[in-house]
Amino acid sequence: MAENDAMPTLPKKCGPYISSITSRGMNLVIRGVVLFFIGVFLALVLNLLQIQRNVTLFPPDVITSIFSSAWWVPPCCGTASAVIGLLYPCMDRHLGEPHKFKREWSSVMRCVAVFVGINHASAKVDFANNIQLSLTLAALSIGLWWTFDRSRSGFGLGVGIAFLATLVSQLLVYNGVYQYTSPDFLYVRSWLPCIFFAGGITMGNIGRQLAMYECKVIAEKSHED
């Protein structure tokens, strides 16, 4: 009887997940799947905007979806979103610096809206030259980080993501997978790293918010132990 009393009881509320799922591994899979589909959705919407404005051009034979996008773009963006969204909270735990700035879904949704606005500006707003556009988007991207993140790990990961994603884009364009109109930064547009930086911050915030529920469950179980 005493042994049964000593057993911890599972919390009745486990955030957005099914209450019976409490293992860290399963929660990790669920978060990865959610992040993947969020990335796919954003990729379809944002890539459609870029194509409509003739910013990015795909060969006719690879345009196969109803969204006028190459078939491989959404899965690649979804995979990258899942990796980024899982990496941010993992890095926070590794550095021992839990992210607590504006941790609510309303803030995350505003961050997504600002990111979409930055991408929209890159495709639709006309500037005198590419340098002016790039500087404006860089300021907006850093402003997004300052408004919704403000962590050193978030900024560092955002810069790393922007660098790697831009390098991959250069290689894809070099090999003729797709192309940019009026490239001014080797084979791509100079403002592209700003978009990748803002996207990394946005998916990182979504990943952190999803991970917050898992941390809350673990903390409650530890307290009961």
Disulfide bonds with the S-S distance in Angstrom:
none
